[in-house]
Amino acid sequence: MHFNKHVFTISAAALLLANLLLPDAAFAQKIPSLKDAFRKDFGIGTCLNNAQIEERDPATTAFIASQFNMATPENIMKSALIHPKWDTYDFTMGDKLIEFGKKHKIKINGHTLIWHSQLPSFIRGIKSADSIRTFFTDHIKTVAGHYNGKVYSWDVVNEALNEDGTMRKSVFLQHLGDDFVTEAFRLAQQAAPKTELYYNDYNNEQPKKRAGCIELIKKIKAAGVRIDGVGIQGHWHVGKVPFQDIEESILQYAALGVKVMFTELDIEVLPRNFQGADVGARMTANEQSNPYTAGLPDSVQQQLAADYEALFKLFLKHKDKVTRVTFWGVNDGDSWLNGWPIRGRTNYPLLFDRNNQPKPAFEKVIALKK
Ligand code: G3I
């Protein structure tokens, strides 16, 4: 007893000393690695913001490189940023991301060529279908062409569907008609023959939206155009993860001959009156809307861990169909869910806390591989 206590005291002291003496980067290596644990099953990704791409904090860079082998730019490849003016493209940050990927052996998923949101402001001034078509064609050719052979894959079209499976009334649908999705893939295939091409959406595990998504994929294929995979974003809510719909979707999408990916995974723990990720949606703050500023209660922490454990069990069960699982953020502090649908909340949707320390959800996920 006395001996055990002694050993414990020595090892605790050693740990403390290591914590103090080792640079964060070295200490980060002591946390088991997600990408290594799941290496034989599927890729493990994160989204990256400007500070991370620019490697402003070496400890963060080392942590990212130790945990992830795939990455998606959170914002910098969206059209508003990469194509700010009619005849001006800005590849500065995108090119830095490519370098980041090369240096740290991280495959990059380009995000995203055609999306109704975060469009350049000049689009608002365009009234003719011809000009929209010119923008659409030039944008895909130029951006996909620039990164051909540099990015591993593209989210060619993002969020083209409504919840009922019909097509969203975007500027592209209005001016170019139903075929714009197929056309986007055709142009991307020509400009980026060496790149995998995906359709990406949220709630497309839900039966009606899934049916619309299946129709889209069939239509692209029927036109003789290549589509390699479908992304289910995976913005879910704690205690309400739709496991059955997710499994059904993996099976139905895979039956079409496309890869299935979970592309923006996070699990919301704060009060919300709707599911999904419509960036236009907002909620009004009240006294109940930001309840966990002092920390996450244990009951919620355990539910979050159980949800992540069940999700990864499902992903492993279908590892022959699921090729990548990407988290939408490295740690809780990075998450867009701190600012949406209400600004300034304290959210806890990921596997690592604000200091990149593993949460109980991480322990449950990594334990599946022990
Ligand atoms: O960069 C400007 C900054 O200059 C300005 O001062 C500040 C003021 O609000 O805004 C900054 O831009 C913000 C940008 O993120 C970069 O931080 C935008 O307001 C904000 O709207 C934008 O949010 C992004 C959102 O997409 C926009 O649609 C989130 O970071 C990003 O996580 C989120 O990602 C989307 C996926 O692309 C598609 N699926 C849904 C997912 C979550 O919404």
Residues whose N, C-alpha, C, O or C-beta is under 5 A from the ligand:
A	BS01	G3I	E74 N75 S117 A277 V279 W336
